[in-house]
Amino acid sequence: MNGTSKCRKHLQIMSRSGVSPMEKVQRLAANNAVTLFSVSSCCLCHVVKRLLISLGVGPVIYELDKENDGVEIQNALSRLTGQSQAVPAVFIGGMLIGGLEEVMAAHISGALVPKLKEAGALWL
């Protein structure tokens, strides 16, 4: 089972458990060093994926357009961020970092790599 299938199965199991979309987001983010909520056709999401992978991070990626409850999760992310553009949404160590702008700002300022190391996403 590949990573995407594993994530999809995990989302579907949680959907049946009666957990609210906001709780689901928090649980999924808390279970991984780096969690990325994405939409497969989103160019901003693609940029964040490429950046994280180029740094040596293996983020857990939830492609919301491929999930049964993806719209509900996107709505929860919009409420959480206060922005209508819910994706990409990057969590490091269970904490919301933000979208592309926030991740790139952290990268440019030199703050991203230490956060990734602290969360256990990078070892060097």
C-alpha positions in Angstrom: 0.0 0.0 0.0 1.6 3.3 -1.0 1.6 6.4 1.2 -1.4 8.1 -0.5 -3.5 5.0 -0.2 -2.6 4.6 3.4 -3.5 8.2 4.1 -6.8 7.9 2.2 -7.7 4.8 4.2 -6.8 6.6 7.4 -9.1 9.5 6.5 -11.9 7.2 5.6 -11.6 5.3 8.9 -11.7 8.6 10.8 -14.7 9.8 8.8 -16.8 6.9 10.0 -15.8 7.5 13.6 -18.0 10.7 13.9 -15.0 13.0 14.5 -15.5 16.6 13.4 -13.5 17.8 10.5 -11.6 20.2 12.8 -10.7 17.4 15.2 -9.7 15.3 12.2 -7.3 18.0 11.0 -5.7 18.3 14.4 -5.4 14.5 14.9 -3.8 14.0 11.5 -1.4 16.9 12.0 -0.4 15.7 15.4 0.5 12.2 14.2 3.2 13.3 11.8 6.4 15.4 11.9 5.2 17.3 8.8 1.7 17.1 7.4 0.6 18.8 4.2 -3.1 19.3 3.2 -3.1 19.7 -0.5 -5.2 19.6 -3.7 -3.6 17.7 -6.5 -4.2 20.3 -9.1 -3.0 23.3 -7.0 0.2 24.9 -8.2 0.9 26.5 -4.8 0.6 23.0 -3.2 3.1 21.7 -5.7 5.6 24.4 -4.8 5.4 23.5 -1.1 5.7 19.8 -1.8 8.8 20.4 -4.0 10.4 22.7 -1.3 9.9 20.2 1.5 11.1 17.3 -0.6 14.1 19.2 -1.7 15.0 19.8 1.9 14.9 16.1 2.6 11.5 16.0 4.3 9.1 13.2 3.7 5.8 15.0 4.5 2.6 13.1 4.9 0.4 14.5 2.2 -3.4 14.5 2.2 -4.8 15.2 -1.3 -8.2 16.6 -0.3 -9.7 16.4 -3.8 -9.3 12.6 -3.6 -10.9 12.2 -0.2 -14.6 11.7 0.5 -14.7 14.4 3.1 -12.1 16.6 1.5 -14.5 19.6 1.2 -15.3 19.4 4.9 -11.6 19.3 5.7 -10.9 22.3 3.4 -13.7 24.2 5.2 -12.2 23.4 8.6 -8.8 24.5 7.3 -10.3 27.8 6.1 -11.8 28.4 9.5 -8.5 27.5 11.2 -6.4 29.8 9.0 -9.0 32.5 8.6 -8.3 32.5 4.9 -10.5 31.4 2.0 -7.5 29.7 0.3 -7.3 26.7 2.6 -4.5 24.8 0.8 -1.7 24.3 1.0 -1.8 24.0 4.7 1.5 22.9 6.3 1.7 21.6 9.9 5.1 21.0 11.5 5.2 19.1 14.7 1.4 19.4 14.9 1.5 23.2 14.7 0.0 25.1 11.8 2.8 26.9 9.9 0.5 28.2 7.2 0.4 28.2 3.5 3.0 28.9 0.8 3.7 32.4 1.8 4.4 31.5 5.5 6.5 28.4 4.6 8.6 30.4 2.0 9.1 33.3 4.5 10.3 30.8 7.1 12.6 29.2 4.5 14.0 32.5 3.4 14.5 33.7 7.0 16.3 30.5 7.9 13.6 29.5 10.4 12.2 26.6 8.5 15.0 24.1 8.8 15.3 24.5 12.6 11.5 23.9 13.0 11.8 20.8 10.8 14.7 19.5 12.9 12.9 20.2 16.1 9.9 18.2 14.9 12.1 15.3 13.9 11.5 15.7 10.2 15.2 16.3 9.5 18.2 14.8 11.2 21.1 16.7 9.7 
